[in-house]
């Protein structure tokens, strides 16, 4: 049984995806009472509150999913663990590595509880197949990798200023998308980032707030980085949400004998200019309303959570832990400078 803190996009994906996996969402918390009540009614969640701590007191909540702005993650995650709940925390893990270290220390105090970061793409059959192909040497020795994401979601300068525009709240494309990109590279390569350097930029410097007043944007909407992995792989990372085009999240791994490419939820292998689709079939039922790799990954994550909460802890083994979250946060901090 799941309690969700947050009423934005994350909750709107998780509620139907978790239900598709056989989980029950029993409670929803948000900062705005009216909005929270309305979203809960729309999603069919029976209990709604504007006080997130009430979620922690409920006996019908085993796991708390935190889908709030990052500046709230540390306090909420640590309180949930202390209250005896399992935790699934949205990415990026926290505002910085110091907060992520505090969260990991809390998780280590309560080792009987799940303490996970929501990198749901790890559970997609295509991503797991990519990891297995790399490990098996199907494309030879890994030489380089590239991960990129270009989107138009915030390309309109008139899009209203919100927490995403505020670096102090944890907003920005490096945390929102870059964290997924870093995690995918770490997971597929089964390797750790040794050094990272990069740049972040704010290409749209002002946005109107809800009253129409222009406010400064302090978060990044473009980032590029070079990551050096411990076994020698060099990877490039690019992400933006202010392009005038939408291109899928793409991870390309270049080996001495071939290339793997995960793009738009599909996996392909190739040599030269020829690629063939090797995307594994879905192993669980995906509702037609849940399209795209992130919602579909959440269904798979939901199945793993349901099994883990029933005692099958091995089912959740692919998940990103708070330890992974700290490792990713250190890379983010290095890129941001």
C-alpha positions in Angstrom: 0.0 0.0 0.0 1.4 3.3 -1.2 1.2 6.9 0.0 2.4 9.6 -2.4 3.7 13.0 -1.4 3.3 15.4 -4.3 0.6 16.1 -6.8 2.5 16.9 -10.0 3.4 14.8 -13.0 5.1 12.1 -10.9 1.9 11.3 -9.0 -0.2 11.3 -12.2 2.2 8.6 -13.6 2.7 6.6 -10.5 -1.0 6.2 -9.5 -2.1 4.4 -12.7 1.2 2.6 -13.2 1.3 1.2 -9.7 -2.4 0.2 -9.9 -1.5 -1.6 -13.2 1.1 -3.5 -11.2 -1.4 -4.6 -8.5 -0.5 -2.0 -5.9 -3.0 0.1 -4.0 -2.4 3.9 -3.6 -4.2 4.8 -0.4 -3.1 8.4 0.4 -2.0 11.6 -1.3 -0.4 14.7 0.2 0.3 18.0 -1.4 1.0 21.6 -0.3 -2.2 23.1 -1.7 -5.3 21.7 0.1 -7.7 22.4 -2.8 -5.5 21.1 -5.5 -4.6 18.0 -3.5 -8.3 17.2 -2.8 -9.1 17.7 -6.5 -6.2 15.5 -7.8 -7.0 12.8 -5.3 -10.6 12.8 -6.4 -9.5 12.7 -10.1 -7.1 9.8 -9.5 -9.5 8.0 -7.1 -7.2 8.1 -4.1 -9.3 7.8 -0.9 -7.3 10.0 1.5 -5.9 13.5 0.7 -4.1 15.9 3.0 -2.1 19.1 2.9 0.1 17.9 5.7 2.6 15.3 4.4 3.4 14.1 7.9 -0.1 12.6 8.1 0.9 10.1 5.4 3.6 8.8 7.8 1.1 8.2 10.5 -1.2 6.0 8.5 -1.3 2.3 9.0 -2.5 1.7 5.5 0.8 3.1 4.0 3.8 0.7 3.7 5.8 2.7 1.3 6.0 6.5 0.9 6.7 7.8 -2.6 8.2 11.3 -2.6 7.5 13.1 -5.8 8.2 16.7 -4.6 10.8 19.3 -5.6 14.3 18.2 -4.6 14.7 20.7 -1.7 12.1 18.7 0.2 13.6 15.2 -0.4 16.0 14.9 2.5 13.6 15.9 5.3 10.7 13.8 3.9 12.8 10.7 3.2 14.5 10.7 6.6 11.2 11.3 8.4 9.5 8.5 6.5 12.3 6.0 7.3 12.2 7.0 10.9 8.4 6.4 10.9 8.9 2.8 9.8 8.0 3.3 6.1 9.8 2.1 3.0 10.8 5.0 0.7 10.9 5.6 -3.0 12.3 9.1 -3.6 12.1 11.0 -6.9 15.3 12.1 -8.6 17.6 14.0 -8.3 18.3 12.6 -4.9 18.7 15.9 -3.1 20.1 19.4 -3.5 23.7 18.3 -3.1 25.9 15.5 -2.1 25.9 16.5 1.6 22.1 16.0 1.7 22.4 12.7 -0.2 25.0 11.6 2.3 22.6 12.3 5.2 19.8 10.4 3.4 22.2 7.4 2.9 23.2 7.5 6.6 19.5 7.4 7.5 18.9 4.4 5.2 21.8 2.6 6.8 20.2 3.1 10.2 17.1 1.3 9.0 18.4 -1.6 6.9 15.1 -3.4 7.1 13.4 -0.7 5.0 13.6 -0.1 1.2 15.3 3.2 0.5 15.2 3.7 -3.3 15.6 6.4 -5.9 13.1 6.5 -8.7 15.3 5.5 -11.7 12.5 3.4 -13.1 14.1 2.8 -16.5 16.4 0.2 -15.0 13.4 -2.1 -14.9 12.6 -1.9 -18.6 13.5 -5.2 -20.4 15.3 -3.2 -23.1 17.6 -1.5 -20.5 18.3 -4.8 -18.7 19.0 -6.4 -22.1 21.5 -3.6 -22.9 23.3 -4.2 -19.6 23.4 -8.0 -20.3 24.8 -7.5 -23.8 27.5 -5.2 -22.5 28.4 -7.7 -19.8 28.5 -10.6 -22.2 30.9 -8.8 -24.5 28.5 -8.8 -27.5 29.9 -5.5 -28.8 33.4 -6.1 -27.6 35.4 -3.8 -25.4 33.6 -0.6 -24.6 35.3 2.4 -26.0 32.9 5.3 -25.6 29.3 6.2 -24.9 26.9 9.0 -25.6 23.6 10.0 -23.9 21.4 12.8 -25.1 18.0 14.3 -24.6 16.5 17.3 -26.5 13.0 18.5 -25.8 10.8 21.5 -26.2 8.9 21.3 -23.0 10.2 24.6 -21.7 11.1 26.3 -25.0 8.3 28.8 -24.7 9.6 31.9 -22.8 6.0 32.5 -21.6 5.8 29.2 -19.7 5.2 30.2 -16.1 8.0 30.5 -13.6 7.8 27.7 -11.0 10.1 25.7 -8.7 11.7 24.1 -11.8 13.1 27.6 -12.6 14.7 27.9 -9.2 18.1 26.3 -8.6 17.7 26.7 -4.8 14.7 24.4 -5.0 16.6 21.8 -7.1 15.1 22.9 -10.5 16.9 22.4 -13.7 17.6 19.9 -16.5 20.8 18.5 -15.0 18.9 17.2 -12.0 15.7 16.3 -13.8 17.1 14.6 -16.9 20.9 14.4 -16.3 20.3 12.3 -13.2 18.5 9.7 -15.4 21.3 9.9 -18.0 24.0 9.4 -15.5 22.2 6.5 -13.9 21.5 4.8 -17.3 25.2 4.9 -18.1 26.3 3.6 -14.7 23.7 0.8 -14.9 24.2 -0.3 -18.5 28.0 -0.2 -18.3 28.0 -1.6 -14.7 30.8 0.9 -14.0 31.3 4.0 -11.9 32.1 7.5 -12.9 35.6 8.4 -11.9 35.7 12.1 -12.9 33.2 14.4 -14.5 33.3 17.9 -15.9 30.8 20.0 -17.8 28.8 23.1 -18.2 25.3 24.3 -17.3 23.6 27.2 -19.0 20.3 29.2 -18.6 19.2 30.0 -22.1 15.9 31.5 -21.1 16.8 33.9 -18.3 13.3 35.2 -17.3 9.8 33.8 -17.1 6.5 35.4 -15.9 5.2 34.2 -12.6 1.5 33.6 -11.9 0.9 37.4 -11.7 2.6 38.1 -15.0 5.7 39.6 -13.3 9.0 38.6 -14.9 11.2 36.6 -12.6 14.8 35.5 -13.0 15.4 31.9 -13.9 18.3 30.6 -11.8 18.2 26.9 -12.9 19.9 25.4 -16.0 17.9 24.5 -19.1 21.0 23.2 -21.0 23.8 21.0 -19.8 26.7 19.2 -21.5 29.3 17.0 -19.8 32.2 14.5 -20.2 32.3 11.6 -17.9 35.3 9.3 -17.4 34.5 5.8 -16.0 36.8 3.7 -13.9 37.4 1.1 -16.6 38.3 3.7 -19.2 35.1 4.4 -21.0 34.6 8.1 -21.9 31.0 9.3 -22.2 29.4 12.5 -23.3 26.1 13.8 -21.9 23.8 16.5 -23.4 20.4 17.6 -22.2 18.1 20.5 -22.9 14.4 21.3 -22.5 14.4 24.5 -24.6 15.0 23.1 -28.0 12.3 23.6 -30.7 12.2 19.8 -31.3 11.6 16.7 -29.4 14.1 13.9 -29.7 14.0 10.7 -27.6 16.2 9.9 -24.7 19.1 8.0 -26.4 22.0 6.1 -25.0 24.6 4.8 -27.5 27.4 2.5 -26.4 30.3 2.1 -28.8 32.3 -1.1 -28.6 35.2 -2.6 -30.5 32.9 -5.1 -32.3 29.6 -3.2 -32.5 27.2 -0.6 -31.1 24.2 -0.7 -28.8 21.6 2.0 -28.9 18.7 2.5 -26.5 16.4 5.2 -27.9 12.7 5.9 -27.4 12.3 2.8 -25.3 13.7 0.5 -28.1 17.1 -1.3 -28.2 19.1 -1.9 -31.3 22.5 -3.5 -32.1 24.6 -2.8 -35.1 27.9 -2.6 -37.0 28.7 0.0 -39.5 25.5 1.8 -40.6 23.2 -1.1 -40.1 21.2 -1.6 -36.9 18.7 -4.3 -36.1 16.0 -4.1 -33.5 16.6 -6.4 -30.5 14.0 -4.9 -28.1 12.7 -7.7 -25.8 8.9 -8.1 -25.6 7.2 -6.7 -22.6 6.9 -9.2 -19.8 4.0 -7.5 -18.0 0.8 -6.0 -19.2 1.1 -2.3 -20.0 -2.1 -0.3 -20.1 -2.7 1.5 -23.4 -2.9 4.8 -21.6 0.7 4.5 -20.3 2.9 5.2 -23.3 6.6 6.2 -23.2 9.5 4.6 -21.5 9.1 6.4 -18.2 5.5 5.4 -17.5 6.1 1.9 -18.7 9.2 1.7 -16.6 7.1 2.7 -13.6 4.8 -0.2 -14.2 7.7 -2.6 -14.1 9.0 -0.9 -10.9 5.5 -1.3 -9.4 5.6 -5.0 -10.0 9.0 -5.2 -8.3 7.8 -3.2 -5.4 4.7 -5.3 -5.0 6.9 -8.5 -4.9 9.4 -6.9 -2.5 6.7 -5.7 -0.1 5.4 -9.3 -0.1 8.8 -10.5 1.0 10.6 -11.2 -2.3 13.4 -8.7 -1.8 15.4 -10.0 -4.8 12.7 -8.6 -7.1 13.8 -5.1 -6.3 17.6 -5.8 -6.8 17.9 -3.7 -10.1 16.7 -0.6 -8.3 18.8 2.5 -7.6 19.4 2.7 -3.9 20.3 5.8 -1.8 23.9 4.7 -2.4 23.4 5.0 -6.1 21.6 8.3 -5.5 24.7 9.7 -3.7 27.0 8.5 -6.5 24.8 10.3 -9.0 24.6 13.4 -6.9 28.4 13.6 -6.7 28.5 13.5 -10.5 25.8 16.2 -10.8 27.7 18.4 -8.3 30.9 18.0 -10.3 29.2 19.0 -13.5 27.4 22.0 -12.0 30.7 23.2 -10.5 
